[in-house]
Amino acid sequence: MSQQRHGNTPGNPGAVTAFPDLPEATIARLPEYLRALHNLAESGSDTVSSEGLAAAAGVNSAKLRKDLSHLGSYGTRGVGYDVALLIDQVEYILGLDERRAVALVGVGNLGHALAGYDGFASRGFRIVALFDADAERVGKPINGLLVRHIDELGRAVVEEGITIGVIATPANAAQGVADELVAAGVTSILNFAPCVLSVPAGVDVRKVDLAIELQILSFHEHRKASLTALPGGRVDESGIEAVGS
């Protein structure tokens, strides 16, 4: 069911529009389009063809045109897409017309690196609070913010208007942190801990597991080695080398 978004829309200030129901695959590709569009804008491009944008985003042009049609953007024949307008449209759909406040819980090696990453600000996010349960980390400055004790999480969520939480704790602490974030009113969580979180309906979780991504790449390396090491590049179903004729 479509949700209603009250507020300004690109090119039509004050309008109230129906928020589009987008396929999950389209949602996942929109940030890639936005990255490519920003690169084009920074290079001085005012317009871009669907083929050019698709190549920059790493997708085929038919898929891109279908994705952008969900946004009501079809481009102009012979001209292509207006880069600035399309940036506005994609940022609107992704909710990046406001800089979203983010809390980061867990400032070990990974969390410390995330807290120091300057790229979030240019993508529409502000890390406004850092938390940890380790007394030796609490009170330490990271990228202009002092690490707070996890006990202050609920108050900070209200004071800073935080809606997104990032968990970078060990796995055994992640569920407890998720529970505290949800209790404080956070409704979106990015989880770097290697575990599955249980959250109520209405709370969205995205999981980033670097080890899983490496394992998937390891599979592809194994497969490529198996195929290229044999005459004709073949293995039989048991994995034993196929005998050439």
C-alpha positions, 0 to 999 in steps of 0.5 A: 500500500502506498504511503503519503508523504506530506511536504515538498516534491522536486519542481512542485513546492508544497505538493502532497504526493503518493509515495511510490511502491518500489521493488526492493531490487530498484531500491537497492540500485537507487544509491548506485544511480545517485553516486553516478549522478553526483560524479557526473554533476561534479564533472560538469555534465548537465544531461546524461543518456540512459546508456551513459548513466547505466554504464556509470552505475554498472547496470543495463540501460533497460533495467535503469529506464524501468527503475527510473520510470517508477520515479516518474522520470522518463528522460527526453528523447535525444537529450537524456536525463537532466542530471540535477533534476534526477539527483533531486528525484532520487534523493527525495525518494531515498529521503535524503532531502534531510540529513538523517541523524545516526547513532553508532554503538560500538567503537572498537576497531570497526566502529572507530573506523566508521566513526571517522569516515567523512563520506557519510556527510556527503551522502546525507547522514550525520553521525551525531552520537557514539556509544560504548559499554567499555569504560576505557572508551567512554569519554574519548573523542573520535572525529569531534564526538565524545564517546558516551556510555550506552546508558545514555542512548535513550536520552540521546535518541530523543535529544538528537532526533536519531532514527537510524542506529548502527551496531558495530559491537561483538555478536554477543552484545548486538541483540541487547543493543538492538533492543535498546535502540528499538526501545528508544524509538529507533526504527532503522538499524544497520547491523555489522555484528555477525548475527541475526537480530530479532526486531519488532514489525516496523523496524527495518534491519540491514545486515553487513557481514564482511566475512560472508562477502569474502566467503562468497568471493572465495567460492568464485575463486574456487570455481574459477580455479576448478574450471581453468585448471582442467583440459577444456575447463571441465569437471565432472559431478564428483569434482574429479578431473574430466578425462580428455578424449 
